[in-house]
Amino acid sequence: METVSNFYNLLSDEIGSKYFPTVKYYRDNENYTRARHSIELFNNGCLTYRKLVNSISKECNDTKENISKIIDSRRSRS
């Protein structure tokens, strides 16, 4: 996996806008808070890619394949 500048912010914003569009501040929603925490752990090297996908798919109530596509598209755009 390659290093992407500003990965945490870009992915957090995309997950937030797609799955939590009505939440103004991420701490107002437990699932969004846990999803952002997982992204942060992955960004810091504390979480594997597979665990990141599993965690976000659980918090966003979506399939692992869809979450993986979002993450991969974020990697290729930057």
C-alpha positions, 0 to 999 in steps of 0.5 A: 500500500502506498502513502497518501497525503491527507488520507485521514481527512479525505476518507473521513470526509467522504465517509461522513458525506456518504453515510452520515450526511445529516450529522453536523459534528461527528461526535453527535453520532456513535457510529460515525465516531467509531468509523473515524476512530478506525480510520485514525488507527489505520492512518497511524499504522495500528490497524490492518486494511482488512480490520479497517474495512470490517470496522467501517462496514459495520459502522456504516451498515454497508458491505465490505466490498462497497467500503473497500471501493471507497477506500481504494478510490480515495487512494488513487485520487490523491 
